[in-house]
Amino acid sequence: MFAQGDIADTVFYIQNGKVKVTVLSDLGKEAVVGLLEAGQFFGESCMNGHKLRISTTTAIEDCVITAITKAAMIAALHDEPTFSELFMAYLLTRNGRIEEDLIDQRFNSSERRLARMLLLLANFGKEGSPQPISPNIRQETLAEMIGTTRSRVSHFMNKFRKLGLISYNGHIEVHNSLLSAVLHEKPQLKEDEYKRRQRRGD
């Protein structure tokens, strides 16, 4: 939909499909910073004065996406209270997710971060039954999102499968037992481990 550095003048809404958000560093290293799905907006930073895109967005499966110009978006927020409430609810939910991601990255092991990411991708906690995870979401993508290597993700995925927490059938199916395993794991680091990581800069 757009590339990092493009002019930012449009907001997008995903009606159907999934979109990957990536950022490229000055050294040329690419990182996946988000996976978006139906019902989510993206590109809304143009509403906050950003003139250039700070990320690249790419469809990872067939998508139906609505493009809304900045001017049309401002008018809709001003004239349509229902739409304004929807957009505000989305922003609050997204900010809460960002805070949770930061806490997860700072305090939890890569194994626990992967388990949480799988639960999120399977829509645990939302209305309806958990959904299979698209085969288009590769282990390399998961590794970039949780800040570890593909080999570690592969190791943990095999472990989860052997424990019956997930299953493979062309796509990944996440079982309720994975949620139970995450909830019963102690999330806090021991104080000495926390201090050690602080000194090391992890």
Secondary structure, 3 states (H helix, E strand, C coil): CECCCCECCEEEEEEECEEEEEEECCCCCEEEEEEEECCCEECHHHHHCCCECCCEEEECCCCEEEEEEHHHHHHHHHHCHHHHHHHHHHHHHHHHHHHHHHHHHHHCCHHHHHHHHHHHHCCCCCCCCCCCECCCCCHHHHHHHHCCCHHHHHHHHHHHHHCCCEEECCCEEECHHHHHHHHHCCCCCCHHHHHHHHHHCC
